[in-house]
Amino acid sequence: MIEANDIFVGCIDLVIGFAVALLVFLVTRLLIAKAKPGIFQAVITALGLPAVLYVLVATVYITISGHFFELIPFEAMYFAAICILIGTWAAHRLATRLVNVVMCSANENMKKFCPLVLFIAKILIWMIGLFMILGALAIDITPLLAGAGVAGIAVALAAQDIIGNIFSGFMLNADMPFNEGDWVSVSGNYGQVVHVGIRSTRIMTADNQLMTIPNSSVSADIIINYSKPTEYMVVHETIGVAYGSDLALVRESLFEAMNAAKKNSNLFSDDVAPNVFFMEFADSSLNFEITFCAASPSVKKGAINAVNCEVDRIFRERNIDIPFPQRVVTIVKE
């Protein structure tokens, strides 16, 4: 039999509990309004409403268990299960808010992975919360854990390539060896990066062919980024002339060819000055190496073409021969 005193005290407990919940709500609203956008505001926003709900549930539980248990038998395990449910919901809200904060400050490549990270985080949070709730209700979860373990192993084995590519995608976006738009050499293929996805990287080759490479192959390969740290590209080219040529005239002609090509087009950069080096006495030629600076990897071929055309023109005007490989065969008659 519930006495009048228990009803009176229980009502007071409810009033106090609701007042505390209202105070928590007002404080969280004030902190959210005063805080600058960032992690602190995200945490307060995520946990404010669950905290109010927890105070209300705790108030009801304390009131019932202390004054109305005979009328409404409310076991402690049910209160624990509800608290775990509220905590799981709070963790879900917190993960969502924090990922949104990260997305605001992350680069464009990392933003693509945020929805996937959030999805995985939500699945894990609610799975852990479900197991904890079942444990609080004294329900045997051993078969569920065993089944989940077997299912997890089966999924991991079946999707190990996909998981490996996704993990490699995370590493590429964290390490950032290249960005979209960079000219790179990957797996022996030269081209421009057009997309870095969750599973693969797409590169537009110099032949205008779209090549898709799994991220695991990209991360395990040697990557040459021609667009970093600067956009210009130093080109090295070997040109051979015939034995007996005037070396001073050849050097002068090569300098003139590079300067003329640079003057007549916008394919070149002033970051590195043209240069000529006499490198070796080859089998059929005297080899010179010329270096000049293309404005960007995308115009490298155009710059080489312009220089080669000028070299051919000047060599013809000055009768400088570019030899072809020759072999002298002597037949000895016995």
C-alpha positions in Angstrom: 0.0 0.0 0.0 1.4 3.3 -1.1 1.2 6.0 1.6 0.4 9.7 1.0 3.9 10.6 2.2 5.5 8.5 -0.5 3.3 10.1 -3.1 4.2 13.6 -1.9 7.9 12.9 -1.7 7.8 11.1 -5.1 6.2 14.1 -6.7 8.8 16.4 -5.2 11.5 14.1 -6.6 9.9 14.3 -10.0 9.7 18.1 -9.9 13.4 18.4 -8.9 14.4 16.0 -11.6 12.5 17.8 -14.3 14.0 21.1 -13.0 17.5 19.7 -13.3 16.7 18.4 -16.8 15.5 21.9 -17.8 18.6 23.4 -16.3 20.9 21.0 -18.2 18.9 21.9 -21.4 19.3 25.6 -20.9 23.0 25.4 -20.0 23.7 23.3 -23.1 21.8 25.8 -25.3 23.8 28.6 -23.8 27.1 26.9 -24.4 26.2 26.0 -28.0 25.3 29.7 -28.6 28.5 31.0 -27.0 30.9 28.4 -28.4 32.7 28.9 -31.7 32.2 26.3 -34.4 34.5 23.4 -33.8 35.0 20.3 -31.8 33.8 21.8 -28.5 30.5 23.0 -30.0 30.1 19.7 -31.8 30.5 17.7 -28.5 28.1 19.9 -26.6 25.5 19.8 -29.4 25.8 16.0 -29.6 25.6 15.2 -25.9 23.2 17.9 -24.7 19.9 16.3 -25.6 21.0 12.8 -24.5 22.1 14.3 -21.2 18.7 15.8 -20.7 17.0 12.5 -21.5 19.3 10.6 -19.1 18.4 13.0 -16.3 14.7 12.4 -17.0 15.0 8.7 -17.1 17.1 8.7 -13.9 14.5 10.8 -12.2 11.7 8.5 -13.2 13.7 5.4 -12.1 14.7 6.9 -8.7 11.1 8.0 -8.1 9.6 4.6 -9.0 12.2 2.5 -7.2 12.0 4.7 -4.1 8.3 5.4 -3.7 6.2 3.5 -6.3 8.0 0.1 -6.7 5.0 -1.8 -5.4 2.7 -0.2 -8.0 5.2 -0.1 -10.9 7.9 -2.8 -10.4 10.8 -1.5 -12.5 13.9 -3.6 -12.4 17.4 -2.1 -12.3 18.4 -4.1 -15.4 15.8 -2.3 -17.5 17.1 1.1 -16.3 20.6 -0.1 -17.2 19.4 -1.1 -20.7 17.7 2.2 -21.3 20.9 4.1 -20.1 23.0 2.0 -22.5 20.5 2.8 -25.3 20.8 6.6 -24.5 24.6 6.3 -24.4 24.6 4.5 -27.8 22.4 7.2 -29.3 24.8 9.9 -27.8 27.8 8.1 -29.4 26.0 8.0 -32.7 25.3 11.8 -32.5 28.8 12.5 -31.4 30.4 10.5 -34.3 28.1 12.3 -36.8 29.0 15.8 -35.4 32.8 15.1 -35.3 32.9 13.8 -38.8 31.0 16.9 -40.0 33.6 19.1 -38.2 36.5 17.1 -39.9 34.8 17.5 -43.3 34.8 21.3 -42.9 38.6 21.4 -42.5 39.7 18.4 -44.6 40.9 18.5 -48.1 38.7 17.5 -51.0 40.2 14.0 -51.2 39.6 13.2 -47.6 36.0 14.6 -47.7 35.1 11.7 -50.1 36.0 9.2 -47.4 34.0 10.9 -44.6 30.6 9.3 -45.5 32.2 5.9 -45.5 33.9 6.4 -42.2 30.7 7.7 -40.7 28.7 4.7 -42.0 31.3 2.2 -40.5 31.4 4.1 -37.2 27.5 4.0 -36.9 27.4 0.3 -37.6 30.1 -0.4 -35.0 28.5 1.9 -32.4 25.0 0.3 -32.7 26.4 -3.2 -32.8 28.4 -2.6 -29.6 25.4 -0.9 -28.0 23.1 -3.8 -28.9 25.4 -6.4 -27.4 25.7 -4.3 -24.2 21.9 -4.0 -23.9 21.5 -7.7 -24.3 24.1 -8.3 -21.7 22.4 -5.9 -19.3 19.1 -7.8 -19.8 20.9 -11.0 -18.9 20.4 -12.5 -22.3 23.2 -14.9 -23.4 25.0 -13.3 -26.3 27.6 -16.0 -26.7 25.9 -17.5 -29.8 25.5 -14.0 -31.3 29.2 -13.2 -30.8 30.3 -16.5 -32.3 28.0 -16.0 -35.3 29.2 -12.5 -35.7 32.8 -13.6 -35.5 32.3 -16.3 -38.2 30.4 -13.9 -40.4 33.1 -11.3 -40.0 35.8 -13.7 -41.0 33.8 -14.8 -44.0 33.2 -11.2 -45.1 36.9 -10.3 -44.6 38.1 -13.2 -46.7 35.6 -12.6 -49.5 36.3 -8.8 -49.6 40.0 -8.7 -48.7 40.9 -7.1 -52.1 38.2 -4.4 -51.6 39.2 -3.8 -48.0 42.9 -3.6 -49.1 42.0 -1.0 -51.8 39.9 1.0 -49.4 42.7 1.0 -46.8 45.2 2.0 -49.4 42.9 4.8 -50.5 42.9 6.2 -46.9 46.7 6.0 -47.0 47.0 7.8 -50.3 44.7 10.6 -49.1 46.6 10.9 -45.8 50.1 10.8 -47.3 49.0 12.8 -50.5 51.7 11.9 -52.9 49.6 13.6 -55.6 46.4 15.5 -56.0 43.8 15.5 -58.7 45.2 17.4 -61.7 48.8 16.4 -61.1 50.9 14.7 -63.8 52.4 11.5 -62.5 54.1 8.2 -63.5 52.4 5.2 -61.8 53.0 1.6 -62.6 55.0 2.7 -65.6 52.2 4.8 -67.0 52.4 8.5 -67.5 49.3 10.7 -67.2 47.2 13.2 -65.3 45.3 12.2 -62.2 41.6 12.9 -62.7 40.1 11.1 -59.7 41.3 9.5 -56.4 38.4 7.3 -55.3 37.7 5.0 -52.4 38.8 1.9 -54.3 40.8 3.1 -57.3 42.7 6.0 -58.9 41.9 7.2 -62.4 44.6 8.6 -64.6 44.2 10.1 -68.1 47.2 9.0 -70.1 49.0 11.0 -72.7 47.1 9.1 -75.3 43.8 10.4 -73.9 42.9 7.0 -72.5 41.3 6.7 -69.0 43.3 4.2 -66.9 41.8 2.8 -63.6 44.4 1.5 -61.2 43.5 -0.2 -57.8 44.6 1.9 -54.9 46.6 -1.1 -53.5 48.7 -1.2 -56.6 49.2 2.6 -56.6 50.3 2.7 -52.9 52.8 -0.2 -53.4 54.4 1.3 -56.5 57.0 4.0 -57.0 55.2 7.3 -57.8 56.8 10.1 -59.7 54.9 13.4 -59.4 55.9 15.8 -62.1 53.7 18.6 -60.8 55.3 18.8 -57.4 56.9 20.8 -55.9 56.6 23.1 -58.9 54.7 22.9 -62.2 57.6 23.4 -64.6 59.5 20.4 -65.9 63.2 20.1 -66.8 63.7 18.1 -70.0 66.9 16.2 -70.8 67.6 15.2 -74.4 70.6 13.6 -76.1 71.6 14.7 -79.5 74.5 13.2 -81.4 76.6 14.8 -84.1 79.2 13.3 -86.5 82.8 12.8 -85.6 84.8 15.7 -86.9 82.2 18.3 -86.2 83.2 21.7 -84.7 82.2 21.3 -81.1 82.1 25.0 -80.4 79.7 25.5 -83.4 77.6 22.6 -82.2 77.2 24.0 -78.7 76.4 27.5 -80.1 73.8 26.0 -82.5 72.1 24.0 -79.7 71.9 27.1 -77.5 70.4 29.1 -80.5 67.9 26.3 -81.2 66.6 26.3 -77.6 66.4 30.0 -77.4 64.6 30.3 -80.7 62.1 27.7 -79.7 61.5 29.5 -76.4 61.1 32.8 -78.1 58.5 31.6 -80.6 56.2 29.8 -78.1 54.8 29.9 -74.6 55.7 26.2 -73.9 58.8 27.1 -71.9 59.6 28.4 -68.4 62.3 30.7 -67.2 62.8 28.9 -64.0 65.8 26.9 -65.3 68.1 28.3 -68.0 68.9 26.1 -71.1 72.2 24.4 -71.0 74.4 22.1 -73.2 76.8 19.4 -72.1 79.3 17.4 -74.2 78.7 14.0 -72.6 80.6 11.2 -74.5 82.4 9.8 -77.5 79.8 7.2 -78.6 80.3 4.5 -81.2 79.0 6.5 -84.1 78.6 10.0 -82.7 79.7 12.8 -80.3 76.8 13.0 -77.9 75.6 16.2 -76.4 72.9 16.5 -73.7 70.7 19.6 -73.8 68.4 20.7 -70.9 65.6 23.1 -71.1 62.5 23.9 -69.0 59.0 23.1 -70.2 56.3 25.2 -68.6 54.3 22.1 -67.3 54.2 18.4 -67.8 51.2 18.8 -70.1 53.3 20.7 -72.7 56.4 18.6 -72.5 56.0 16.9 -75.9 55.2 20.3 -77.5 58.3 21.8 -76.1 60.5 18.9 -77.2 59.0 19.1 -80.7 59.7 22.9 -80.9 63.3 22.4 -79.8 63.9 19.5 -82.2 62.5 21.4 -85.2 64.9 24.3 -84.4 67.8 22.0 -84.0 67.1 20.3 -87.4 66.7 23.7 -89.1 70.0 25.2 -87.7 72.0 22.0 -88.3 70.9 21.9 -91.9 71.8 25.6 -92.4 75.3 25.0 -90.9 75.9 21.5 -92.4 76.2 19.8 -89.1 75.5 16.1 -89.6 73.5 13.9 -87.2 74.9 10.4 -88.0 73.1 7.1 -88.0 74.7 4.0 -86.4 77.3 2.5 -88.7 79.3 -0.7 -88.8 82.3 -1.4 -91.0 82.6 -5.0 -92.0 85.9 -6.2 -93.4 86.0 -9.5 -95.3 89.3 -11.2 -95.2 89.9 -13.6 -98.1 92.1 -16.5 -97.4 
